[in-house]
Amino acid sequence: MITFLLSMLVVIPVLAIMVYVVYRYRDRPGNKAPYTPNWDDSKILEVIWWGIPILIVAILGVFTVRDTFALTRPPSNQKPMTIQVVSLDWKWMFFYPESNIATVNYVEIPAGVPVQFVLTADAPMNSFWVPQLGGQMYTMPGMEMYLWLQADRPGVYDGKGANFTGKGFAHMNFQVVAKPQAEFELWVKSVKASAPPLTKEKYNQLVKPSIADKQLYSSYPATLYREIVDKNGGMYWRMHHGEHESHEHH
């Protein structure tokens, strides 16, 4: 909202002055005014029309830097929870390491609790985004990125992939449901009691390019997430050290 208001301080005066100048100095029938191309500059006017935009851009820069760095810190002082995220073609996989449950295209969190999303990919890179809760963060194979989000009140928030990844890209959507802490804990218990386990064989099926609906899993292999990150480590090494060093490393 602040960015919009500051932008309007530039846009509205510029548009208004443009309309005024076009109307005020238009050529009209019978105009006999002499053509005088010898202009004089005005230091005061130049300071005004350069100084105001520079000041506004500087203010926007301060807010941008502040809000960008805020994404790396917990939104509040409460004890945070962690959710590990893997972007696939064309679905989202979520692991809850503290409760050992997993979901597809669905996230449930306690309202008012900061959540650290640890992000990676087991497919072409994507971008994780829940617009109502905060900014977006890229997911990349062999790398882990971090994003702090918090839903201050119970509600349903739409999440999506913000990086084009092929024909199923439009279906890379998920829901984030924020509930009171007690209801969230009941949901975890119900998932553990009624949902099937996620096996490595089932995960390997999910990795294949496909469109999926919401899925819940009561458990998953303890090393699965780390294996997903590590199996793409060769790509990470080549990105940072080059193909030649990668061969020497092996």
N, C-alpha and C positions, 0 to 999 in steps of 0.2 A: 504494500500500500504506500509506504514511504517513497519507494522508487517511482511508482506511478505519479504521485503528486509532484515530485521533483521534476519528472519528465514533462509534466504539463506546464511547469513554469517556463520551459523552453518552447514547447510546441505551440501553446495558445498564443503567446505574444508574437511569435514568428508568423503564424498564419494570419493573425489580425493585422499586423503591419503589412504583410504581403497584399492582402485584400485592399487595404487603405491606399497603398502606393499605386497599385494597378488602377484603382478608381480615380484617385486624386490627380494623377499625372497622365491620364489617358489622352490620346490625341482626339481632338474634336473638330468638326467642320468650322472653318473660319479662323482656326488658330493661327495667329500671325506672330507668335512668340519667337524671338530670335534663337538660333541654335548656338549655345555657348558651351563648347566642350572642355573649356579650361576649368577644371575642378580644383578646389582646395580641400585638403584633408582636415579632419578635426580629431585631435588627440583625445579629447574628452569622450567623443562618441566611440572611437576605436577601443578605448579602455572599457567602456560600458558593454559593447557588443562582443568583445572577446573575454572580458573579465567575468561576466555573469555565467556564460556556459562553462568556462574553466572551473569556476567555483562549484557549480552544480555537479560536474563530472567528478570533482575531487570528493564532494560529499557522498556521491553514489559509490565511489571507490572505497571510502571508509566503511560504509554499510556492507558492501560486498565482501571485503576482507574479513570483517568481524563475523558475518554470518557463515562464511566459508570455513573459518577456523572453528566455529561453534559446532560444526558437524563432526569434529574429531573428539569432542568432549561429551560426557554424559549430560543430558538435559537437566537433571536434578541430582540431588545428593542421596536419593534412595538407592538401596542395593539393586544393581542392574541384573538383567538376565541376558543370556546369549542365545542367538538363533543363527545356525549356519545355513547359508543359502547357496544352492547350486543351480545355475541357469543351464537348461537343456534345450534341445530342439523338440518341440516348442512348448515348453512347460517349465514350471519352477518347483524345485525340490527344497524342502525345509527340514532341517534336523534340529531337534531340541536336545542338546547334550546333557542338560541337567535332569531331564525326565526320560531320556532315551526313547522318545516317540518321533515320528516323522510324518510329514504331510506333503501333498502335491497341490499346487495352486490354491492353497488356503493357509492362512496364518491366524492363530489366536493368541492374544497377548493380554496381560492384565493392564487395565487402565491406570494411568498415573505412575507407571514403572518404566524407567529407561531401559531400552532394549538395544543391545549392540548386535547388529547384523554383520556377520563375517561372510564375505562374499567371494565366490569363485565360480568357475564355469567348467562344464564337461562337454562343451560344444563351442561354436564360434562366440566371440565376446558379445555381451549384451549390456544393458544398463538397467539397474534395479531402481524403481521409482514408485513412491507412494505420494502423490502430489499434495494431499491434505496434511501429511505429517512432516514433510521435509524435502530436501533435495535428492538428487539421484546420484548413484555411484556405479561405475563400470564393474562388470564381472569378467574376469579373464582367466583362461586356462593356466594352471600352474602358479597362479598368484592369489593372494588373499587381500581383499580390500575391506575397509571397516566403515560402517555408517551407524550413527546413533539416531534413533527415533524414539518418540514417546507420544502416545495418545493420552491427552490430559483427561479425556472423558470417554465413557463407553460409547461405542458407535461402530459403524461399518465403513471402512475406507477402501477405495479401489486402488489396486496396485497394477503395474504394467511393465512390460519391457519397452524401453525407449530407444533401442538400437535395432535397426532392421536386420533380420536374420533369415530371410527367405520366405517361402510361400505361406508358412504357418505363423508368421510373425504376429498377425492380427489377433491370434488366439492366445498370445502369451500374457494373459491377464490373471490376476489372483485377488482374493479378498483378504483384508486384514480386519479381523473382528476383535475389538477391545471390550473386555468385560471386567466387572469388579473382581478383585483377587480371589474371593471365595468361589465365584462361578468359574473362573479360569481353572482353579484347582480341581473342581468337579469335572470339568471338560477333560483335563489330563487323565483323571482316573477312569472316565468312561472310555476314552480312546485305548488306554492300556488294557481295559477289561474286555472290549468288544471288537477292536480292529485286528486285522491279520498282521503278522510280522512282515517286515521288509527284508527279504533275503537278497543276497548278491545277484542271484539269477533274476529276480524280479527287477532289481535296479538296472541290470544290463538290458532288460526289455525297455525300461523307461528311457534309457539313453538314446535308443533308436529314434530318429525323427518321426514324431507323431503328435497328435493333438490329444490332450487328456482332460478329463473332468477332475473335480475335487476328489482326493484320495487321502485316507488316514491309515497310519500304520502304528501298531502297538509297540514295536521295537525295531531295532536295526543293528547290524554288526558294529561293535564298538570302534573298529578301525576303518569303517567304510569312508567316512568323510576325508580322513587323512590320506587314504589310498587314492581318492579322487584327485586331491591336490597334487600328490606326489607323482601320480602316473603321467601328469602333464609337465613334470619338472624338466624334461629334455627340451621342451619348447621354451620354457622360461630361461634355461641356460643359454640356448642359442640366441634368444632375444638380447641377452645382456653381454655375451662373450663371443658370439660369432660361431659359425659352423666349424672352423678349424680347431678352435679351443675345445669345442664340444667333443670332437673325435679324440683329442689328446686326453681329455678328462676321462673318457671311457677306456 
